Amino acid sequence: MTNESNIHANEAWAAVMRRDRSFDGRFVTGVLTTGIYCRPSCAARHPLRENVRFFASGEEARAIGLRACKRCMPDDVARDEAAVMAAIDAIKSGDKPTLEELAKITDYSPSHFQRVFKRATGLSPAAYARALREERAKDALVEADRVTDAIYDAGYEAPSRFYEAMEGKMGMSASDWKNGGAGRVIHYAIIATTLGDMLVAASEKGVCCLSFNEGEGDLRARFPNAEVSLGGDEFRELFEQVVQAVERPDQDFSHIPLDVKGTAFQQRCWQALREIPAGETRSYGEQAAMLGNPKASRAVGSANGANNIAVLIPCHRVVPASGGVGGYAYGPEIKAELLKREGGQGDADEPELF
């Protein structure tokens, strides 16, 4: 690759094959048979490898007679990034700009800017603004003396708008969030599994914790203001379903209800984890690309680390791009075994509950 010693041709080709947006701007793909060059993430049909050369810039590709792809517009990467950042600044200002106003700021047509913004962030400008308000509200709920003050400070016109936006997302109500879960009752059990002792805990809304080799003290540390008690018969069926998910992680367990607590970004990361099919893995960069922000791999790693619900929110499916299993909160051995089972290997007996 011309003047691009930091990226090997094999690495570049692999990025092209998975249409990895994190490589956009680092090189362009020249297709000698068609005479065009593209971004690595171009959605066009992949060319044959023998017809491809990689260039450090569009300028180098043009120097041998290639022209820019009209579909992915590889020369606009820097312009797109600047446009998205300008729009984000405008949204953060609190003035609630419309799509047309954002497009005018960035000198794009509204429809094209919508595509550019969603490709970069994974959200439309309107959805990004809603997520930002949700994030502000959650942060404000921790600090404010009154819930209603926090809601208005976050930019909502009325409390009803906030509750509509939060329905089905927060698990905890606004008051619960502000008080760190005070007043909530969490029921738990410690169950022997073939992966070791499993701590599973649930509120009346669903599973809120699943971990290995932890006890009641660890649960109380995670939820310091909640009432914690041993689960009774009413939680038997739910906990049995969790055991089955742990013993057979290759099966579909999306029906198990969850009660998760996290920021808007964390919840997007956790939802992305649940969209990775069993038996497949992603790198942190690839997970970030799933969210439309391929440069956010460190933030994605932090969000994954804040996950309280192992297996059901399958952070074990994220592995280092360099190879190997990588780290895991409950040890690489458990992570490796989960991945092995999802690949159809191993068929452990299920332990008896309680």
N, C-alpha and C positions, 0 to 999 in steps of 0.2 A: 504494500500500500504506500503510495507516494507520500513522503513527509509525515507518516503517521505510525511511528515506531511503537506507540503505546497501545495500538490495537492490532492484533494479529489478524491475518486474512481469515483464518478459521473462526475466530471470535466474531469478526464482522459478518461473516456469512450466517453464523448461528443467530445473530441478532436480526438479520434480514428475515430468516425463516420464521422466527417467532414474532416479527413485526414489533420489535422492542422500541418504544418511543424514547426510552432513556438514552438511546444512541443517536437520536436526531440531533444534528448540528455537529456531531463528532466526525462524521464522514458521510459521503454520498456514494450511492451504488450506481455505477455506470453499466449500461446494457449495450454491448457493442452491436448486437444484431438490430436493435430498434433505434439506436443513436440517441437515447435519452439517459438522464441520470435522475435518481430518486432519493427520497429519504429512506432510511432503513425501515421505517414503519409504513411505507406506502402500501395501500390496500390493493394495488394492482396484482394480477397473477404473477407468481414468482417465475423468473427466468431460469434457464438452465445454468448451472454453476459455471460451465466452461465459457459461457458468454458474458461473464461478469468480471468487471474490474472495480476496485475500490479507490476512491480519491479522498484526500483530506478536506477538499472544499469543492464547491461548484465551479470556482474559477479554474481549478486544475482540470476538471472534467470538460469544461468549455474549451480549454486549450487544445484538446485533441478532437474537437469538432462535435462533442455531445451537446444536447440542449436539455433544458430543465423540463421535468415532467409537469404537465398542466393539471394533473390530478392532485398530487401531493405538494407541489410548489416548494421544492427543497430549499430554494434561496430565501424563503420567507420565514425560516425558523426563528432567527433573531427578532424579526419584526413581530411575529406572533407572540413570542415571549414578552416583548415590551408591551404589546397591546393588552395581554392578559394581566400583567402586573398593573398597568394603568387603570384597568377596569376594576381590579380588586381594591386598589386604593380608593377609587370612587365609591365602591360599595361600602367599604369600611368607614367612609366619612359620615355615614348615617343619613345621607340626602335621598336615599332610595331612587337612584337613577333608573330610568326605563331602558329596555334593550336598545331602542332607537338612540337614546342619549349616550349610551355606552359605545355604540357603533360610531357615532359622530366623533366622540373623543378619540377613538382609535383609527379613524379614517377607513373603516371597513363598512360593507353593507351589513344591515342587521342580521340577515340569514347566514352570511359567511362568518361574521363574528361569533354568532351563537355556536357554530360548528367548531371554530378555533378554540373558544373558551371551554366547551365541553370536552374537547380532545385533551386539553391541558389539565383540567381539574376533575373531570369525571362528572361534572354537574353543569346544568345550564346556569346562566347568571342569576336568574330568579331563585333557583334551588340553592345556589351558593349563598345568596343573601339570607334565605330562610335558615340554612344551617348555621350561618354566622350569628343570627339572632338567637337561635337555640343555645349556641355555645355561650354567648354573653349572658343569657338568662341563667344558665346553670352555674356559671361562675358567680354571678350576682347573688344567687340564692344562698350561697355560702356566706357572703359578707353582709347582706342587708339585714336590717332589723325586722322588716316586714316583707312577706312574699310579694304583695302587690307592688311595693316600691321596686323590687328587683325586676318584676315583669315589665313595668313601664320604663325603667332604666335601660333595659335590653332592647327597647325599640318597638315593643308591641303596643298597639293602640288600645287594647283592652285585655283583661285577664282571660276572657273567653277565647280570644285568638291564640293566646299562649297554650291553653289547655287543649284546644283543637290541634295545634301543631305538635304537642307532646304526646297525644294519645297513641298508645301502642309503642312508644319509643323509649321512655324513661324507665318503665318498670315501676319505680317509685314515683309518688306524687311530688308536686313542687315542695310541699311542706316537709315530706320525708327527706327529700334531697337536701334541703336547707339544714335539717337537724341530723344529718348523717345516719338516717335510718331509725332514729329514735321512735319508739312506739310500734315498730314492726316486730313480728315474731318469726324467727327462723328455726326450722326443725331440721335435725341432722341425724345421720347414722354413719358409723364406721364399719365398713363391710370388707371382708377378706375377698380379694380377687386374685386371679392368676398374675396380675401385675403388682401385687402387694396390697396393703391396706388402703382402701379408698374412702376418703371423706366426701360425702355428698350431703348438700344442704339445700333446702327449698323454703320459699315463702308460700303464701297462699296463691301467688301468681305463677310460680314455676321454679325451676332449679336456679339457684343463685351462686352455688359454689360446687366445684368438683375438683378434688386434688388427691394426691397420693402421699402416703406416709406423713399425714398431718393429723392433728387432734383438735379437741374442742378449743384449746387455747389459741391455736392458729386461726380457727374460725372467728373467735371473738376479736382477734387482732384485725381481721379483715372487716368485720362489722361491729365496731366498738360500742355503738349506741343502740344496737338491737337486742331484743330478748332472745336468748338462745336456749333451746330445749331439745331433748331427744324426740325423734319422730315416732309417731304412733302408727296404728293400723291404717289410718287415713292416708298415709304417705307410702304404704307398702308397694302399691302398684307402680307408682311413679319411680320409686327407688329401684324396683325390679327392672323397669325399662332402662334406667341408667346403667345398671349392671350389664344388661345385654348389649348396650352400646359400647361399653368398655371391652367386653369379651369379644364382640364381633363388630369392630369399628368399620368394617367394609359394608355394613348394612345401613339402610336409610333410617336415621333417627331424627329427622326434621320435625316429627310430630311431638317430640318432647318439649313442653313449654319451658321457656327461660325467663328469668327475671334479672335483667342485666343492668348494671349501673356504669355509665361511662359517658364521656363527652361525645359530641356529634362525630368528631373524627374517629375516636376509638370505636364507636358503634359501626361506622362505615368499614373500618378495618376488619372488625369481627364478622360483619356480614360477608365481606369478601372472602374470609377464611371458609365460611360455610358454603361458599359457591365453588370451592375447589373440589372436584370429584374425588371420592375415595379411591386410593390407588395411585393418585397423582400428587406431585409436589410442585411448589413454586419457590423461587428465590425471593428475598425481600424486595429486590428491584422489580421483579415480575408482579408481586403483590401490589407494589406501589403503582405500577403501570395499570393494573386492574382498576385502581381508583382514579386513573387519569392523571396522576402526578408522579411520573417515574423517578423524579429526583428526591422523593420523600422517603427513601428506604430506611433511613435512621428513625424517622418519626413513626413509620410503620412498625419497626422493631420494638420501639418503646410501647406502642399501643398493644402489640401482641403480648408483651411482657406484663401488661396490666390486666390481662384476661384472667378472671377468677374461675372460669368454667372450662377445664381441660376436656379434651375429646369432643364434647358437644360443640364447642367452638374450637375447631381443630387446628390450633397453632402448631401442632406437630407436623403439619403438612408443608411447613416452610423450612427450607434447608439452605445452606450456603451455596452460592453460585459456583464456588470453587470446588464443590464436592463434599461428600461426607454427610453425616447426620446433623452435626452442629449441636449447639447447646439446647437445653430444655430445663424448665424449672424443676422437674422431678427426676432429672437424670437422663443422660443419652441412651441408657439401656431401655428405659420405658418407651422413649420416643422411637427407637429402632424397632422395638417389638410391635408397636402400634402400626408403623409403616409396613412391617412384614405382614401383619394380619390383614391390612387393607389390600395388600397385593395378592391375597388369596392363600397365603401360607400360614399354616397353624390353625388349629380348631380346638380351642381350649374348652374344658368343661366349665359350666357356670356354677359358682358357689351358691350355697343356700343362704337366703337373706335372714338377717337377725339371728 
